[in-house]
Amino acid sequence: MGALRSHIDALRNICTVSKTGTARLPTRDELSAWRSFLRAHARITRRLEAELIAEQRLSLAAYDVLVQLAEAPEKRMRMTELADAVLLSRSGVTRLVDRLERIGLVCRERADEDGRGVVAVLTRRGLDRLRTASNTHLAGIVRHFVSAVGDEELDLLSRTCARLANGDIPEVPTRHADP
């Protein structure tokens, strides 16, 4: 705990307060909770990805693309919407869709509405691959996440994460510098 306290103190020392004020800094407990959240997310996603690669030869990002397309109307999405949905840059999703297209899991078509845009479309082979990979992924979610969280904790965590994901974050009062 001493190392964390020193690190937090160091972070506080490098933060500056502007003349107009700044939002408050997190407390030690708040910063500790934030970092625990980040470590938990990183550990779980690394394990889920390792299992998907080992058992299905499919990355977590590729799996997510297949899921998003499977859930989309007509199993198709504009590339820009797909990039937003899977939290990748446009160039990142383009490269990933290139790889998925080469192995026949998705294909690209011109957007019907304007002919300028491109949509990614889940193929039959992609849907079959997703169904198989889902067994690995969903079992991993239960093993690495659900089993560690009680029902009441899960409900609170679910509501909290939904609020954060939706941007429903209350404004934090700012501290103003003395005149």
N, C-alpha and C positions, 0 to 999 in steps of 0.2 A: 504494500500500500504506500510505502514511503516513496518509491520510484514514481508511482502514479501522481502522488501529491506534488512532487518536485516538477514533474512534467506539466501538470496543470498550472502550477505557479509560473513556470517558464512561459507557457502560452499566454497567461494573463499579462505578463510583463511585456510581451511583444505586441499586444493589442493596444491600439491607441484610441483615445476618445477625441472625436472631432469637436470643433467649436460649437456645432449645433447639437451635439449629443450622439448617443449610440444606443442600440438595443442592449439590454443587460447581457452579461456573459453567463454561461451556464455554471451552476454550482458544481462542486466536485461530484456529488451524487448523480446529478443530471448528466454530466460528461461521462461518468462511469457507465451509466445506463445506456447512453448513446453508443459508446464503444462496445459494450456487450452485445447490443443489437447488431452492430456491424460485424463483429466476430462470429456471432451465431449465423447470420445470413451467409457470410463467406464460407463458413465450415459446412453448412448444410448444402449450399449450391455446389461446392466442390465435390462432396460425396455423391450427390445426385448426378452430376455430370460424369464422374468417374464410373458410376454404375451403368449409365446409358452408353458410354463409349465402350466399356468392357463387354457388356451383354448385347448391345444393339448396334455398335459402331455408328452412333449418332450423337452429336453434341447436344448439349442442353439448348443452345440457341436454335439449332436445326429443329429439335423437337418442338420448341416454342413456335417456330414458323408454321410447322405442320398443324399444331393445335389451333393457332389463329385462323389459318385457312379453313380448317375443318368446321370451325364455329361460325365462319362468315357466310352471308347469304350466297348461295350458289357455289360455295367453297372457293371464292375468289375475292381478292382485295387489291386495290391500287397499291403500287409499291411504296408510295409515300405513307399511306395509312398503315401498311404492314410494318414499315420502319418504326413508326410511332408506337404501334402495338407491342412490338418486341424489344423496344428500347435500344435500338441500334441506329447508327447514322444511316443516311440514304445509301452511301457508298458501301457501308458494312452489310446492309441487307441485300444490296445488289450482288456483292460477292458471294454471300451465302446462298441466295437464290440461284446464282450461276452453278454452284456445286450441287445443289439439290436438283436442278434441271438436268445436269449431266448424268445423274444416276436415276432419272425418270420419276422422281417424287413430286415434282411440280413442273408446270410449263408456263410460258408467258404468252399473253395475248394482248392485242390492242384494246384499249378501253372502248366500249361501245358508245359511250356518251359523246366523246369528242374526237376519238381517233388519235389524239396526241399522247395520251397517257398509256401506261402499261400496267396490266394487272397480272398478278401471280395467281395461278390456278392449281389447286390440289388435284393430282392425278389419282386414278384408282389404285395404282401401286403405292402412292404416297399415303393414301388413306389406310391401306392394308398395313403398311410399315408403321404408321402411327398407332394403329390398334395393338400391334405386337409390342411396340416400345412403351405404350401406356402401362402395360402390366409391370414392367420394370420400374418406371417412374413413379407410379402411384403407390406401389409397395414401398419404394424408398421414402416417399413422403410420410407414410405411416411409420416406418421404422425410425427415421431421423428427426421427425418433427412432431407428429401427432402423439406418439408414445411418450414424449417428454412433457407434454402439456396437458394439464387437467381440464375438465369440461368448463369450469368457471373461468380459468385462465384463457382457454381457447376463445370463449365468447368475448372477453374483454380485449384480448389481442386482436381478434377479428374486427371488432368495432373500431379500435384505435387505428389499426392499419388502414381500414377502409376510409376513415376520416382523413388520415394523412395522404392517402393515394388520391382522394378526391379534392385535395387542396383546402379542406375545411379546417384551416388552422387559424386560431384566434390571434389577433395582433398582440404582440408583446409590447408593453409600455416601454417607452424610451426614457433614458436618463439624460437630462439636459445639463450642459455645463453651466456653472455659475457665471453670471455676467461680469 
